[in-house]
Amino acid sequence: MHRTPAAGPPGPSPAAPRTGTATAPARHPRALEPVTAILIVLLSVLGALIGIVLITSLGVSPNTAVIGALVAMLVGRIPVGALVKMRSLHRQNLVQSAISGSTFAAANSLMTPIAVPFALGRTDLVWPMLGGATIGLAVDSWVLYRVFDSKLLPATNAWPAGIAAAETIKAGDSGGKKAVVLGASAVVGLLGALMKIPTSAAGVAFLGNVWALLMFGIGLLVAQYAPTVLDVNLSAEYVPHGLMIGAGLVALAQAGMLMRNRGGNKQQAVAANADAADDGTPELTVGSTRLRRGLLEGVVLFTAGAVVVAITGGLIGGMSVPGLIGWVLLAGAAALVHQLIVGLAAMHSGWFPAFAVTLIVLIVGLFLDIPTVPLALLVGYTASTGPAFADLGYDFKAGWLLRRDAVPWQPYEMAGRREQYIAQVLGFAVALGVVALAWHAFFTDGKVPPVSKVYVTTITSGLDPHTMTTLLLWAIPGALIQLIGGSSRQLGVLLATGLLVATANAGWMVLGALAVRYAYTRWRRRGVRTAEERIRRDEQSDNDMSLVGAGLIAGSSLNDISKLTKAF
């Protein structure tokens, strides 16, 4: 079986990648190597088509990362010349990064935004919106590349879909007991999903932050039973949206606190990046300086993108100068806020409430009395951010897990992350080409993403006078819960996410899996007498649970792909 030359003996837990400097690692495989690049392009076309078909017919966008990993594994088993190179775990990681990126880019970041002006009857604005959405997608991924593995978005956090992809690749390479456990869990996940049981929710609960997921599960249960027990549809009353506004504002303030340069005991976290870590935490590859720069770059680039949308969308001349300046500033800020809230929710729970957060921006726009066309462009531009940000985080997490035994670790990790980014950009380019060619045929055939129709309906129907009062009222408890939980747990954001997602029975799956996780950890601790032994047993327990959770998520993802038959 193939082993990368950079991989050493089994390393430490994911929370502590090795940082030895005994040997120089081999160069990380490049995304633009002929065999890898060709496979990336072909699978990115497939991913983009899958994303477009499912988002326009069923309103969902599947995670195709596991599919990409499986295809890359199969290609690597073909004993023909250069194809054998695909047995490399890191090349498989590049391929799965690209196909998942192209899927989310085509479905969420491009097709959904351009459907907003189309559904509004302004087909002349589709191309300008596509240009704006492309800018939003590009900035979205760039910011994540700059700030991944910082205090705000650490690699040690869950990023559940990333763990599923990494465990799938590792199990396919090593075989044995891990492959059996992963395969059995995937079968359970697939069968459960086929029976409409949200098995992916249980998988996430085996992987993420316990406190964050506890709030997520509570939110899911409250959303499920409030209509029958309390006779209240919380979503229709905009209660979850109000909670998300309050929690989101506090989350942004907490992110600002993490951007501060604390000074003092500064040391390098990455040899190749002089500014990568300056806060004394060598397990992070991005310090407060680069985090601050990355987010500020996002503000500037998103605002510049809003200017492009305003010019190409014909807003100049149709709005007053103060109104136009306000629109540009609001669009730039909304894009950054949207990506951060979606990214934080995805990091902890594996679910991202992109639709709901965009709806919040829409409601704010209605409250500010923004005219119909500028509001539609604002909504489309905002919707283009977030999903690619979260997906790239999943893929970076997968690569981080696959590379963590390299010696020395940091240079290899940074090189691999750069190649993953290049692979995803290539996938994005393919997705843009597919959407540019396909949107007219899909839309004129009546296949418009359902969420885009909801946005347009909300824009044309206007704002209920009581809605803003409800939002402001419920923003208070959302802010307090987020403040109590702190930036590491994101309790307010996850509670609001659960209320907004509102998937039937998902709450029971999350809380049940958390109970199983707790019981299994306690069982593994039996007979422990020392703190060191307890830590070791807990790490083993987490590794076992991660493998099962990854399998459940992988199986559920396979079910998402199977929905293609229903779509066709």
C-alpha positions as CSV (number, residue, x, y, z in Angstrom):
1,M,0.0,0.0,0.0
2,H,1.2,3.5,-0.8
3,R,2.6,5.7,1.9
4,T,3.7,9.3,1.3
5,P,7.4,9.7,1.8
6,A,6.6,12.5,4.3
7,A,4.6,10.3,6.6
8,G,6.3,9.0,9.7
9,P,5.1,6.6,12.4
10,P,1.8,7.1,14.0
11,G,1.7,10.6,15.5
12,P,0.0,12.4,18.3
13,S,-3.6,13.3,18.6
14,P,-5.1,15.7,16.1
15,A,-4.9,18.5,18.7
16,A,-1.1,18.3,18.7
17,P,0.5,17.8,15.3
18,R,4.1,17.0,15.5
19,T,6.6,19.8,14.9
20,G,9.9,17.9,14.6
21,T,12.7,19.0,12.3
22,A,14.7,15.8,12.0
23,T,14.2,15.2,8.3
24,A,13.1,17.2,5.3
25,P,9.8,16.0,3.8
26,A,9.3,15.3,0.2
27,R,7.6,18.0,-1.8
28,H,3.8,17.9,-1.4
29,P,2.1,16.8,-4.6
30,R,0.9,19.7,-6.8
31,A,-2.6,20.3,-7.9
32,L,-1.5,21.2,-11.4
33,E,0.4,18.0,-12.1
34,P,-1.0,16.6,-15.4
35,V,-2.8,13.5,-14.0
36,T,-4.1,15.3,-10.9
37,A,-5.2,18.4,-12.8
38,I,-7.1,16.3,-15.5
39,L,-8.9,14.3,-12.8
40,I,-9.7,17.5,-10.9
41,V,-11.3,19.1,-14.0
42,L,-13.3,16.0,-14.9
43,L,-14.7,15.4,-11.4
44,S,-15.3,19.2,-11.0
45,V,-17.5,19.1,-14.0
46,L,-19.4,16.2,-12.4
47,G,-19.6,18.0,-9.1
48,A,-20.9,21.2,-10.6
49,L,-23.6,19.3,-12.6
50,I,-24.7,17.4,-9.5
51,G,-24.8,20.6,-7.5
52,I,-26.9,22.4,-10.2
53,V,-29.4,19.6,-10.7
54,L,-30.0,19.1,-6.9
55,I,-30.2,22.8,-6.0
56,T,-32.7,23.6,-8.7
57,S,-34.9,20.5,-8.3
58,L,-34.7,19.6,-4.6
59,G,-33.2,22.7,-3.0
60,V,-30.2,20.8,-1.5
61,S,-26.5,20.8,-2.2
62,P,-24.7,17.6,-1.3
63,N,-21.2,17.2,-0.1
64,T,-19.4,15.3,-2.8
65,A,-16.0,15.2,-1.1
66,V,-16.4,11.5,-0.2
67,I,-17.4,10.7,-3.8
68,G,-14.3,12.4,-5.0
69,A,-12.1,10.6,-2.6
70,L,-13.6,7.2,-3.6
71,V,-13.1,7.9,-7.3
72,A,-9.5,9.0,-6.7
73,M,-8.9,5.8,-4.8
74,L,-10.3,3.7,-7.6
75,V,-8.2,5.5,-10.2
76,G,-5.1,4.9,-8.1
77,R,-5.7,1.2,-8.2
78,I,-5.5,1.1,-12.0
79,P,-2.0,-0.2,-12.7
80,V,-1.4,2.0,-15.7
81,G,1.6,4.4,-15.8
82,A,0.9,7.8,-14.1
83,L,-2.5,6.8,-12.7
84,V,-0.6,4.9,-10.0
85,K,0.3,8.3,-8.6
86,M,-3.3,8.7,-7.4
87,R,-2.6,6.2,-4.7
88,S,-1.1,9.1,-2.8
89,L,-3.4,10.2,0.0
90,H,-2.5,13.8,-0.6
91,R,-3.4,13.7,-4.3
92,Q,-6.7,12.1,-3.3
93,N,-7.2,15.0,-0.9
94,L,-6.6,17.5,-3.7
95,V,-9.2,15.8,-5.9
96,Q,-11.8,15.6,-3.1
97,S,-11.2,19.2,-2.3
98,A,-11.8,20.3,-5.9
99,I,-15.0,18.3,-6.5
100,S,-16.6,19.4,-3.2
101,G,-15.6,23.0,-4.0
102,S,-17.1,22.9,-7.5
103,T,-20.4,21.4,-6.1
104,F,-21.0,24.0,-3.5
105,A,-19.7,26.8,-5.8
106,A,-22.0,25.9,-8.6
107,A,-25.1,25.3,-6.4
108,N,-24.9,27.8,-3.6
109,S,-22.4,30.5,-4.6
110,L,-23.4,31.0,-8.2
111,M,-26.7,29.4,-9.3
112,T,-28.7,30.6,-6.2
113,P,-27.6,34.2,-6.4
114,I,-28.2,34.6,-10.2
115,A,-31.6,33.0,-9.8
116,V,-32.8,36.0,-7.6
117,P,-32.9,38.6,-10.4
118,F,-34.2,36.0,-12.8
119,A,-37.1,35.1,-10.5
120,L,-37.7,38.9,-10.1
121,G,-38.2,39.1,-13.9
122,R,-34.9,41.0,-14.5
123,T,-33.1,38.6,-16.8
124,D,-30.8,41.5,-17.8
125,L,-29.2,41.4,-14.4
126,V,-28.3,37.8,-14.4
127,W,-24.9,38.3,-16.0
128,P,-24.0,41.2,-13.7
129,M,-25.1,39.1,-10.7
130,L,-23.0,36.2,-12.0
131,G,-20.0,38.5,-12.1
132,G,-20.7,39.8,-8.5
133,A,-21.3,36.2,-7.3
134,T,-18.0,35.2,-8.8
135,I,-16.2,37.9,-6.9
136,G,-18.0,36.9,-3.7
137,L,-16.9,33.3,-4.2
138,A,-13.3,34.3,-4.9
139,V,-13.1,36.5,-1.8
140,D,-14.9,33.9,0.3
141,S,-12.3,31.3,-0.4
142,W,-9.3,33.7,-0.2
143,V,-10.3,34.8,3.3
144,L,-10.7,31.3,4.6
145,Y,-7.3,30.4,3.1
146,R,-5.8,33.3,5.0
147,V,-7.4,32.7,8.4
148,F,-7.9,28.9,8.6
149,D,-6.2,27.4,11.7
150,S,-6.3,30.7,13.6
151,K,-7.9,31.3,17.0
152,L,-11.1,32.2,15.2
153,L,-11.2,29.1,13.0
154,P,-8.8,26.5,14.5
155,A,-8.0,23.2,12.7
156,T,-8.5,21.4,16.0
157,N,-12.2,22.2,16.0
158,A,-14.7,19.7,14.5
159,W,-15.2,20.6,10.8
160,P,-17.2,17.3,10.7
161,A,-17.3,16.8,6.9
162,G,-13.6,17.2,6.8
163,I,-13.1,14.4,9.3
164,A,-15.4,12.2,7.2
165,A,-13.3,12.8,4.1
166,A,-10.0,12.2,5.8
167,E,-11.1,9.0,7.5
168,T,-12.5,7.7,4.3
169,I,-9.2,8.3,2.5
170,K,-7.2,6.8,5.4
171,A,-9.4,3.7,5.7
172,G,-9.1,3.1,1.9
173,D,-5.3,3.3,2.2
174,S,-4.8,1.2,5.3
175,G,-7.7,-1.2,5.3
176,G,-8.0,-3.4,8.3
177,K,-10.2,-2.7,11.3
178,K,-10.6,1.0,10.6
179,A,-11.9,0.3,7.1
180,V,-14.4,-2.2,8.5
181,V,-15.7,0.2,11.2
182,L,-15.9,3.0,8.7
183,G,-17.6,0.9,6.1
184,A,-20.1,-0.5,8.6
185,S,-20.9,3.0,9.9
186,A,-21.3,4.2,6.4
187,V,-23.8,1.5,5.7
188,V,-25.8,2.4,8.8
189,G,-25.6,6.1,7.7
190,L,-26.9,5.3,4.2
191,L,-29.7,3.0,5.4
192,G,-30.8,5.5,8.0
193,A,-30.8,8.3,5.4
194,L,-32.8,6.2,3.0
195,M,-35.4,5.8,5.8
196,K,-35.5,9.6,6.3
197,I,-33.5,9.3,9.6
198,P,-31.0,12.2,9.9
199,T,-28.0,9.9,10.6
200,S,-25.6,12.7,9.6
201,A,-26.7,14.6,12.7
202,A,-25.6,11.7,14.9
203,G,-22.3,11.5,13.0
204,V,-21.7,15.2,13.7
205,A,-22.4,14.7,17.5
206,F,-19.6,12.1,17.6
207,L,-17.2,14.7,16.3
208,G,-17.9,18.2,17.4
209,N,-17.7,20.4,20.5
210,V,-20.0,18.9,23.1
211,W,-21.4,22.2,24.4
212,A,-22.0,23.6,21.0
213,L,-23.7,20.5,19.8
214,L,-25.8,20.3,22.9
215,M,-27.2,23.8,22.1
216,F,-27.6,22.7,18.5
217,G,-29.6,19.6,19.5
218,I,-31.8,21.7,21.9
219,G,-32.5,24.1,19.1
220,L,-33.5,21.3,16.8
221,L,-35.9,19.8,19.3
222,V,-37.5,23.1,20.2
223,A,-38.1,23.9,16.5
224,Q,-39.6,20.4,16.0
225,Y,-42.0,20.5,18.9
226,A,-42.9,24.2,19.3
227,P,-45.7,24.1,16.7
228,T,-47.5,21.2,18.5
229,V,-46.7,21.8,22.1
230,L,-46.7,25.6,22.1
231,D,-48.8,26.1,19.0
232,V,-46.2,28.5,17.7
233,N,-44.2,28.3,14.4
234,L,-41.0,29.9,15.6
235,S,-39.6,30.4,12.1
236,A,-42.7,32.1,10.9
237,E,-42.5,34.5,13.8
238,Y,-38.8,35.1,13.1
239,V,-37.7,34.1,16.6
240,P,-34.7,32.1,15.4
241,H,-33.7,35.0,13.1
242,G,-33.7,37.4,16.0
243,L,-31.6,35.0,18.1
244,M,-29.1,34.7,15.2
245,I,-28.9,38.5,14.9
246,G,-28.0,38.9,18.6
247,A,-25.6,35.9,18.6
248,G,-24.1,37.0,15.4
249,L,-23.3,40.5,16.6
250,V,-21.6,39.1,19.7
251,A,-19.8,36.6,17.6
252,L,-18.4,39.4,15.5
253,A,-17.3,41.3,18.6
254,Q,-15.6,38.1,19.8
255,A,-13.9,37.7,16.5
256,G,-12.6,41.2,16.8
257,M,-11.2,40.4,20.2
258,L,-9.3,37.4,18.7
259,M,-7.8,39.7,16.1
260,R,-5.9,41.7,18.7
261,N,-2.2,41.3,18.8
262,R,-1.6,40.2,22.3
263,G,2.2,40.6,22.1
264,G,4.5,39.3,24.8
265,N,5.7,35.8,24.2
266,K,5.8,35.7,20.4
267,Q,7.1,32.8,18.5
268,Q,6.9,31.5,15.0
269,A,4.3,28.8,14.2
270,V,5.3,28.4,10.6
271,A,8.8,28.7,9.3
272,A,7.8,29.9,5.9
273,N,5.4,32.6,7.2
274,A,7.1,35.2,9.3
275,D,3.8,36.7,10.4
276,A,1.9,33.4,10.7
277,A,1.9,33.1,14.5
278,D,2.7,35.8,17.1
279,D,0.7,34.7,20.1
280,G,2.7,31.9,21.6
281,T,0.6,29.0,20.4
282,P,2.7,26.8,18.1
283,E,-0.2,24.4,17.5
284,L,-1.8,27.2,15.4
285,T,-0.4,28.0,12.0
286,V,-2.1,31.4,11.8
287,G,-1.5,34.1,14.4
288,S,-3.4,37.2,15.3
289,T,-1.5,39.3,12.8
290,R,-2.4,37.2,9.8
291,L,-6.0,36.8,11.1
292,R,-6.4,40.5,11.4
293,R,-5.0,41.0,7.9
294,G,-7.1,38.3,6.4
295,L,-10.4,39.7,7.8
296,L,-9.4,43.3,6.8
297,E,-8.6,42.1,3.3
298,G,-12.0,40.5,3.3
299,V,-13.7,43.8,4.2
300,V,-11.8,45.7,1.4
301,L,-12.3,43.0,-1.3
302,F,-16.0,42.4,-0.5
303,T,-16.6,46.2,-0.6
304,A,-14.8,46.4,-3.9
305,G,-16.9,43.6,-5.2
306,A,-20.0,45.5,-4.1
307,V,-18.8,48.5,-6.2
308,V,-18.6,46.2,-9.2
309,V,-22.1,44.9,-8.7
310,A,-23.4,48.5,-8.3
311,I,-21.8,49.6,-11.5
312,T,-22.7,46.6,-13.7
313,G,-26.2,46.3,-12.1
314,G,-27.0,49.8,-13.1
315,L,-27.4,51.2,-9.6
316,I,-25.4,54.3,-10.4
317,G,-27.9,56.9,-11.6
318,G,-30.8,55.1,-10.1
319,M,-29.8,55.9,-6.5
320,S,-28.7,59.0,-4.7
321,V,-25.0,59.3,-3.9
322,P,-25.5,58.8,-0.2
323,G,-27.8,55.9,-0.8
324,L,-25.3,54.3,-3.2
325,I,-22.5,54.7,-0.7
326,G,-24.6,53.2,2.0
327,W,-25.6,50.3,-0.3
328,V,-22.0,49.5,-1.1
329,L,-20.9,49.6,2.6
330,L,-23.8,47.5,3.7
331,A,-23.2,44.9,0.9
332,G,-19.5,44.6,1.8
333,A,-20.2,44.3,5.5
334,A,-23.1,41.8,5.0
335,A,-20.9,39.6,2.8
336,L,-18.3,39.4,5.5
337,V,-20.8,38.8,8.4
338,H,-22.6,36.2,6.3
339,Q,-19.4,34.2,5.7
340,L,-18.2,34.3,9.3
341,I,-21.6,33.2,10.8
342,V,-22.0,30.4,8.3
343,G,-18.3,29.4,8.8
344,L,-18.6,29.3,12.6
345,A,-21.8,27.2,12.5
346,A,-20.3,24.8,9.9
347,M,-17.1,24.4,12.0
348,H,-18.9,23.3,15.1
349,S,-22.0,21.5,13.8
350,G,-21.4,20.6,10.1
351,W,-24.6,22.5,9.2
352,F,-24.6,26.0,7.9
353,P,-27.7,28.3,7.9
354,A,-26.8,30.2,4.8
355,F,-30.4,30.6,3.7
356,A,-31.5,32.0,7.1
357,V,-28.6,34.4,7.5
358,T,-29.2,35.7,4.0
359,L,-32.9,36.2,4.9
360,I,-31.8,38.2,7.9
361,V,-29.9,40.5,5.5
362,L,-33.0,40.8,3.3
363,I,-35.1,41.8,6.3
364,V,-32.6,44.4,7.3
365,G,-32.7,45.7,3.7
366,L,-36.5,45.9,3.9
367,F,-36.3,47.8,7.2
368,L,-33.9,50.3,5.6
369,D,-36.4,50.7,2.7
370,I,-33.9,49.7,0.0
371,P,-35.6,49.7,-3.4
372,T,-36.5,46.3,-5.0
373,V,-33.7,45.9,-7.6
374,P,-30.8,47.1,-5.3
375,L,-32.2,44.8,-2.6
376,A,-32.3,41.8,-4.9
377,L,-28.7,42.5,-5.9
378,L,-27.7,42.8,-2.2
379,V,-29.4,39.5,-1.4
380,G,-27.7,37.8,-4.3
381,Y,-24.3,39.1,-3.5
382,T,-24.6,38.1,0.2
383,A,-25.8,34.6,-0.8
384,S,-22.7,34.1,-2.8
385,T,-20.6,34.0,0.4
386,G,-20.5,31.4,3.1
387,P,-20.9,28.0,1.6
388,A,-17.6,27.9,-0.2
389,F,-16.0,29.3,3.0
390,A,-17.4,26.4,5.0
391,D,-16.6,23.8,2.4
392,L,-13.0,24.9,2.1
393,G,-12.7,24.7,5.9
394,Y,-13.9,21.1,5.7
395,D,-11.3,20.3,3.0
396,F,-8.5,22.0,4.9
397,K,-9.5,20.0,8.0
398,A,-9.2,16.8,5.9
399,G,-5.8,17.7,4.6
400,W,-4.6,18.8,8.1
401,L,-5.5,15.3,9.4
402,L,-3.8,13.5,6.5
403,R,-0.6,15.6,6.9
404,R,-0.2,15.7,10.6
405,D,2.4,13.0,10.8
406,A,4.8,14.7,8.4
407,V,8.2,15.6,9.7
408,P,8.8,18.5,9.9
409,W,5.1,19.1,10.0
410,Q,4.6,22.9,9.5
411,P,6.3,23.4,6.1
412,Y,4.5,20.3,4.7
413,E,1.2,21.5,6.1
414,M,1.4,24.9,4.7
415,A,2.5,23.6,1.3
416,G,-0.3,21.1,1.3
417,R,-2.9,23.8,2.3
418,R,-1.6,26.0,-0.6
419,E,-2.1,23.1,-3.1
420,Q,-5.6,22.4,-1.8
421,Y,-6.5,26.1,-2.3
422,I,-5.2,25.9,-5.9
423,A,-7.2,22.7,-6.5
424,Q,-10.4,24.4,-5.2
425,V,-9.8,27.5,-7.3
426,L,-9.5,25.2,-10.3
427,G,-12.8,23.5,-9.2
428,F,-14.4,27.0,-8.9
429,A,-13.3,27.9,-12.4
430,V,-14.9,24.8,-13.8
431,A,-18.1,25.5,-11.8
432,L,-18.3,29.0,-13.2
433,G,-18.0,27.7,-16.7
434,V,-20.7,25.1,-16.2
435,V,-23.1,27.6,-14.6
436,A,-22.5,30.1,-17.4
437,L,-23.4,27.5,-20.0
438,A,-26.3,25.9,-18.1
439,W,-28.2,28.6,-16.2
440,H,-30.4,29.7,-19.1
441,A,-31.6,26.2,-20.0
442,F,-32.4,25.4,-16.4
443,F,-34.2,28.6,-15.6
444,T,-36.2,28.8,-18.7
445,D,-37.3,25.3,-18.0
446,G,-38.7,26.4,-14.7
447,K,-35.8,24.9,-12.6
448,V,-35.1,27.7,-10.3
449,P,-33.6,27.1,-6.8
450,P,-36.5,27.2,-4.3
451,V,-34.6,29.4,-1.8
452,S,-34.2,32.1,-4.5
453,K,-38.0,32.0,-5.0
454,V,-38.4,32.6,-1.3
455,Y,-36.1,35.6,-1.4
456,V,-38.0,37.2,-4.2
457,T,-41.4,36.5,-2.6
458,T,-40.1,38.2,0.6
459,I,-38.8,41.1,-1.4
460,T,-42.0,41.7,-3.2
461,S,-44.3,41.2,-0.3
462,G,-42.5,43.6,2.0
463,L,-41.9,43.7,5.8
464,D,-44.5,43.1,8.5
465,P,-44.3,46.1,10.9
466,H,-44.1,43.7,13.9
467,T,-41.2,41.7,12.4
468,M,-38.4,44.2,13.3
469,T,-39.7,44.4,16.9
470,T,-39.6,40.6,17.2
471,L,-36.1,40.5,15.8
472,L,-34.8,43.1,18.2
473,L,-36.5,41.5,21.2
474,W,-35.1,38.0,20.5
475,A,-31.7,39.4,19.7
476,I,-31.2,40.1,23.4
477,P,-31.3,36.4,24.7
478,G,-29.3,35.4,21.6
479,A,-26.6,37.9,22.5
480,L,-26.5,36.8,26.1
481,I,-26.2,33.1,25.3
482,Q,-23.4,33.7,22.9
483,L,-21.6,35.9,25.4
484,I,-21.9,33.3,28.2
485,G,-20.6,30.5,25.9
486,G,-17.7,32.5,24.6
487,S,-16.0,32.3,21.2
488,S,-14.8,28.7,21.6
489,R,-18.3,27.2,22.1
490,Q,-20.5,29.5,19.9
491,L,-23.6,28.6,22.0
492,G,-25.9,31.4,20.7
493,V,-25.0,30.8,17.0
494,L,-25.5,27.0,17.4
495,L,-28.8,27.4,19.2
496,A,-30.1,29.7,16.5
497,T,-28.7,27.3,13.8
498,G,-30.7,24.4,15.3
499,L,-33.9,26.5,15.4
500,L,-33.4,27.5,11.8
501,V,-32.4,24.1,10.4
502,A,-35.4,22.5,12.1
503,T,-34.8,19.0,10.6
504,A,-37.3,16.5,12.0
505,N,-35.9,14.1,14.6
506,A,-32.3,15.5,14.1
507,G,-32.4,16.8,17.6
508,W,-33.0,13.3,19.0
509,M,-30.1,12.0,16.9
510,V,-27.8,14.7,18.2
511,L,-28.6,14.4,21.8
512,G,-28.7,10.6,21.7
513,A,-25.3,10.4,20.0
514,L,-23.9,12.8,22.7
515,A,-25.3,10.5,25.4
516,V,-23.6,7.5,23.7
517,R,-20.4,9.4,23.3
518,Y,-20.4,10.3,27.0
519,A,-21.2,6.7,28.1
520,Y,-18.5,5.3,25.8
521,T,-15.9,7.7,27.2
522,R,-16.8,6.8,30.8
523,W,-16.6,3.1,29.9
524,R,-13.1,3.5,28.4
525,R,-12.0,5.2,31.6
526,R,-12.8,2.1,33.7
527,G,-9.8,1.1,35.9
528,V,-7.9,4.3,35.2
529,R,-5.7,5.4,38.1
530,T,-3.6,8.3,36.7
531,A,-4.3,11.5,34.9
532,E,-2.0,10.5,32.1
533,E,-3.8,7.2,31.5
534,R,-7.1,9.1,31.6
535,I,-5.9,11.5,28.9
536,R,-4.7,8.5,26.7
537,R,-8.0,6.7,27.2
538,D,-10.0,9.8,26.3
539,E,-8.0,10.3,23.1
540,Q,-8.7,6.6,22.1
541,S,-12.4,7.2,22.8
542,D,-12.4,10.3,20.7
543,N,-10.6,8.5,17.9
544,D,-13.2,5.6,17.9
545,M,-16.1,8.0,18.0
546,S,-14.6,10.1,15.2
547,L,-14.4,7.0,13.0
548,V,-18.0,6.1,13.6
549,G,-19.2,9.6,13.1
550,A,-17.2,9.9,9.8
551,G,-18.8,6.8,8.5
552,L,-22.3,8.0,9.3
553,I,-21.7,11.3,7.5
554,A,-20.1,9.5,4.5
555,G,-23.1,7.2,4.2
556,S,-25.5,10.1,4.4
557,S,-23.5,11.9,1.7
558,L,-23.9,8.9,-0.6
559,N,-27.7,9.1,-0.1
560,D,-27.6,12.8,-1.1
561,I,-25.9,11.8,-4.4
562,S,-28.5,9.1,-4.9
563,K,-31.2,11.8,-5.0
564,L,-30.0,12.6,-8.5
565,T,-32.4,9.9,-9.8
566,K,-35.3,11.6,-8.1
567,A,-34.2,14.9,-9.6
568,F,-34.0,13.6,-13.1
